[in-house]
Amino acid sequence: MVFKPLSRKFYLRDSIQVARELIGKELVHSSSVGITSGVIVETEAYMGVTDPASHAFGGLRSKRTAVMYLPGGRAYIYLIYGMYNCMNVTAQKEGVPECVLIRALQPVRGIEIMQARRGLKNPESVINLTNGPGKLCQAMGIGADLYGADLCEKRLFVQEAEIFTDGEVGVSRRLNIGYAGSAQDFEWRFYLKGNPFVTKASF
C-alpha cells in the first residue's frame, strides 16, 4: 500500500466544506498490529466559537480543545460516556477551532484486526464494525495516544480511496446534540445515501 495523505491545504477550510468532501475518502491507521482503514461514509461539521454544539463554543480553550486552535489537519480525540473515543479532524486556519466528527466508515483494510479489537468473530459482524464514532475508534485502534496526531503524516491519515463506489451525499441535522438548542437543527451532517454502514438516525 502506498501512503498518500491529503495535503494540509485540504483541511484549511471551513468545517462544512471539509465534512462534505471527506465523504468517500479513506481513513487509514498504520499501527504495530497492522494497517486498518475504511471509507468515510458519514461526518458532522462543528463550526467552533459560534456553534453551541462545539466544544470550542464561545472561544472556550482547555487542555482538551487545545488542538482545535492549531492549523487544521490534526486528530482531535476525546472520550464520551467515560469509555468511548470519538475522532474528529480539525479544520480551518490557526486560531479558528473548527472540526469534523467522523461518524462512520465502510471497512476496507485489516477487517480481521478490526473484528478482533471489537471482539466480533462472525463474518456478518462486518456491518456493525464501524457504524458509529465509538465503534470505529475501537475497531481502528484510535485512542488518546493519537490526540493531536498530524494527519499529513503517515501514522493516522486520510487519503483518496482506492476502493469506492460513488454515490449521492445526503444532508441532515446532526445526531445526539439535544443540548445545543436550535443548533441541533443545523443541517451539518453528511452521509453516503444508501450505504449500509451509515449510523441509523433517530428522525
C-alpha positions as a Python dict, from the first residue, in 0.01 Angstrom:
ca = {
    (1, 'M'): (0, 0, 0),
    (2, 'V'): (128, 345, -93),
    (3, 'F'): (53, 608, 172),
    (4, 'K'): (-74, 934, 21),
    (5, 'P'): (-209, 1161, 299),
    (6, 'L'): (-417, 1457, 191),
    (7, 'S'): (-230, 1787, 196),
    (8, 'R'): (-267, 2049, 468),
    (9, 'K'): (-449, 2270, 219),
    (10, 'F'): (-747, 2031, 220),
    (11, 'Y'): (-807, 2098, 590),
    (12, 'L'): (-751, 2475, 595),
    (13, 'R'): (-1113, 2548, 503),
    (14, 'D'): (-1435, 2574, 699),
    (15, 'S'): (-1554, 2252, 857),
    (16, 'I'): (-1872, 2228, 646),
    (17, 'Q'): (-1665, 2208, 327),
    (18, 'V'): (-1423, 1961, 483),
    (19, 'A'): (-1704, 1746, 625),
    (20, 'R'): (-1876, 1717, 288),
    (21, 'E'): (-1556, 1640, 99),
    (22, 'L'): (-1435, 1380, 348),
    (23, 'I'): (-1722, 1158, 233),
    (24, 'G'): (-1566, 894, 9),
    (25, 'K'): (-1211, 945, 138),
    (26, 'E'): (-1024, 664, 317),
    (27, 'L'): (-918, 690, 684),
    (28, 'V'): (-602, 486, 747),
    (29, 'H'): (-427, 386, 1071),
    (30, 'S'): (-85, 223, 1048),
    (31, 'S'): (-16, 62, 1387),
    (32, 'S'): (219, -203, 1525),
    (33, 'V'): (-61, -457, 1478),
    (34, 'G'): (-110, -377, 1111),
    (35, 'I'): (-291, -143, 874),
    (36, 'T'): (-663, -82, 913),
    (37, 'S'): (-875, 150, 705),
    (38, 'G'): (-1225, 241, 599),
    (39, 'V'): (-1401, 470, 358),
    (40, 'I'): (-1562, 763, 537),
    (41, 'V'): (-1938, 744, 480),
    (42, 'E'): (-2071, 983, 747),
    (43, 'T'): (-1944, 1307, 903),
    (44, 'E'): (-2065, 1605, 1106),
    (45, 'A'): (-1930, 1960, 1095),
    (46, 'Y'): (-1875, 2167, 1411),
    (47, 'M'): (-1825, 2536, 1350),
    (48, 'G'): (-1627, 2644, 1654),
    (49, 'V'): (-1691, 2958, 1857),
    (50, 'T'): (-2033, 3032, 1704),
    (51, 'D'): (-2167, 2675, 1726),
    (52, 'P'): (-2340, 2582, 2057),
    (53, 'A'): (-2271, 2214, 1983),
    (54, 'S'): (-1895, 2271, 1956),
    (55, 'H'): (-1651, 2211, 2240),
    (56, 'A'): (-1499, 2548, 2150),
    (57, 'F'): (-1827, 2741, 2163),
    (58, 'G'): (-1775, 3096, 2282),
    (59, 'G'): (-1400, 3063, 2236),
    (60, 'L'): (-1355, 2805, 2512),
    (61, 'R'): (-993, 2697, 2548),
    (62, 'S'): (-895, 2399, 2759),
    (63, 'K'): (-646, 2115, 2764),
    (64, 'R'): (-899, 1909, 2568),
    (65, 'T'): (-968, 2169, 2299),
    (66, 'A'): (-609, 2293, 2256),
    (67, 'V'): (-552, 2102, 1931),
    (68, 'M'): (-858, 2267, 1775),
    (69, 'Y'): (-676, 2601, 1775),
    (70, 'L'): (-381, 2470, 1571),
    (71, 'P'): (-382, 2478, 1189),
    (72, 'G'): (-628, 2221, 1051),
    (73, 'G'): (-534, 1863, 975),
    (74, 'R'): (-489, 1710, 1318),
    (75, 'A'): (-674, 1442, 1513),
    (76, 'Y'): (-899, 1574, 1789),
    (77, 'I'): (-985, 1270, 2001),
    (78, 'Y'): (-1195, 1277, 2315),
    (79, 'L'): (-1377, 1037, 2544),
    (80, 'I'): (-1757, 1015, 2574),
    (81, 'Y'): (-1958, 836, 2844),
    (82, 'G'): (-1625, 770, 3015),
    (83, 'M'): (-1549, 479, 2783),
    (84, 'Y'): (-1574, 552, 2408),
    (85, 'N'): (-1333, 756, 2198),
    (86, 'C'): (-1452, 982, 1917),
    (87, 'M'): (-1227, 1102, 1638),
    (88, 'N'): (-1253, 1447, 1484),
    (89, 'V'): (-1050, 1604, 1207),
    (90, 'T'): (-958, 1965, 1279),
    (91, 'A'): (-1026, 2227, 1014),
    (92, 'Q'): (-956, 2592, 939),
    (93, 'K'): (-653, 2813, 992),
    (94, 'E'): (-471, 2856, 1321),
    (95, 'G'): (-686, 3015, 1590),
    (96, 'V'): (-1018, 2910, 1433),
    (97, 'P'): (-1131, 2600, 1628),
    (98, 'E'): (-1350, 2407, 1385),
    (99, 'C'): (-1361, 2030, 1342),
    (100, 'V'): (-1536, 1738, 1174),
    (101, 'L'): (-1659, 1431, 1360),
    (102, 'I'): (-1603, 1104, 1174),
    (103, 'R'): (-1927, 917, 1242),
    (104, 'A'): (-1899, 603, 1031),
    (105, 'L'): (-1670, 407, 799),
    (106, 'Q'): (-1710, 130, 545),
    (107, 'P'): (-1432, -117, 641),
    (108, 'V'): (-1170, -176, 370),
    (109, 'R'): (-836, -299, 506),
    (110, 'G'): (-747, -506, 811),
    (111, 'I'): (-1102, -626, 875),
    (112, 'E'): (-984, -924, 1082),
    (113, 'I'): (-779, -688, 1301),
    (114, 'M'): (-1085, -467, 1348),
    (115, 'Q'): (-1303, -766, 1438),
    (116, 'A'): (-1050, -882, 1697),
    (117, 'R'): (-1033, -536, 1856),
    (118, 'R'): (-1411, -530, 1887),
    (119, 'G'): (-1445, -894, 1990),
    (120, 'L'): (-1657, -978, 1685),
    (121, 'K'): (-1578, -1303, 1502),
    (122, 'N'): (-1886, -1366, 1291),
    (123, 'P'): (-1841, -1268, 922),
    (124, 'E'): (-2179, -1094, 940),
    (125, 'S'): (-2039, -864, 1211),
    (126, 'V'): (-1862, -653, 949),
    (127, 'I'): (-2178, -445, 906),
    (128, 'N'): (-2155, -339, 1273),
    (129, 'L'): (-1778, -289, 1293),
    (130, 'T'): (-1753, 82, 1224),
    (131, 'N'): (-2108, 224, 1200),
    (132, 'G'): (-2070, 472, 1482),
    (133, 'P'): (-1798, 705, 1617),
    (134, 'G'): (-1716, 492, 1921),
    (135, 'K'): (-1722, 168, 1723),
    (136, 'L'): (-1491, 294, 1452),
    (137, 'C'): (-1234, 421, 1702),
    (138, 'Q'): (-1228, 86, 1879),
    (139, 'A'): (-1205, -107, 1552),
    (140, 'M'): (-936, 119, 1408),
    (141, 'G'): (-732, 128, 1730),
    (142, 'I'): (-772, 504, 1764),
    (143, 'G'): (-721, 613, 2124),
    (144, 'A'): (-600, 903, 2337),
    (145, 'D'): (-241, 836, 2231),
    (146, 'L'): (-332, 973, 1887),
    (147, 'Y'): (-468, 1303, 2021),
    (148, 'G'): (-311, 1579, 1812),
    (149, 'A'): (-166, 1341, 1552),
    (150, 'D'): (-74, 1522, 1231),
    (151, 'L'): (-297, 1380, 958),
    (152, 'C'): (-48, 1491, 693),
    (153, 'E'): (198, 1230, 819),
    (154, 'K'): (179, 852, 773),
    (155, 'R'): (55, 706, 1102),
    (156, 'L'): (-308, 821, 1107),
    (157, 'F'): (-427, 999, 796),
    (158, 'V'): (-689, 1042, 524),
    (159, 'Q'): (-627, 971, 157),
    (160, 'E'): (-819, 933, -166),
    (161, 'A'): (-996, 597, -157),
    (162, 'E'): (-870, 328, -392),
    (163, 'I'): (-1184, 118, -339),
    (164, 'F'): (-1501, 322, -350),
    (165, 'T'): (-1834, 320, -529),
    (166, 'D'): (-1953, 676, -574),
    (167, 'G'): (-2296, 779, -455),
    (168, 'E'): (-2513, 1074, -363),
    (169, 'V'): (-2422, 1264, -49),
    (170, 'G'): (-2716, 1322, 182),
    (171, 'V'): (-2752, 1612, 426),
    (172, 'S'): (-2936, 1623, 758),
    (173, 'R'): (-2922, 1770, 1104),
    (174, 'R'): (-2662, 1635, 1343),
    (175, 'L'): (-2731, 1348, 1582),
    (176, 'N'): (-2745, 1333, 1963),
    (177, 'I'): (-2686, 1702, 2039),
    (178, 'G'): (-3012, 1793, 2210),
    (179, 'Y'): (-2814, 2014, 2449),
    (180, 'A'): (-2733, 2256, 2166),
    (181, 'G'): (-3071, 2428, 2141),
    (182, 'S'): (-3157, 2549, 1792),
    (183, 'A'): (-2813, 2440, 1671),
    (184, 'Q'): (-2934, 2081, 1677),
    (185, 'D'): (-3137, 2163, 1367),
    (186, 'F'): (-2844, 2291, 1160),
    (187, 'E'): (-2801, 2059, 862),
    (188, 'W'): (-2431, 1991, 906),
    (189, 'R'): (-2434, 1610, 888),
    (190, 'F'): (-2325, 1447, 563),
    (191, 'Y'): (-2360, 1082, 467),
    (192, 'L'): (-2347, 849, 172),
    (193, 'K'): (-2706, 772, 77),
    (194, 'G'): (-2797, 404, 78),
    (195, 'N'): (-2470, 295, 236),
    (196, 'P'): (-2534, 20, 497),
    (197, 'F'): (-2251, 139, 721),
    (198, 'V'): (-2407, 479, 795),
    (199, 'T'): (-2540, 509, 1151),
    (200, 'K'): (-2916, 493, 1194),
    (201, 'A'): (-3069, 835, 1255),
    (202, 'S'): (-3350, 866, 1508),
    (203, 'F'): (-3555, 1104, 1295),
}
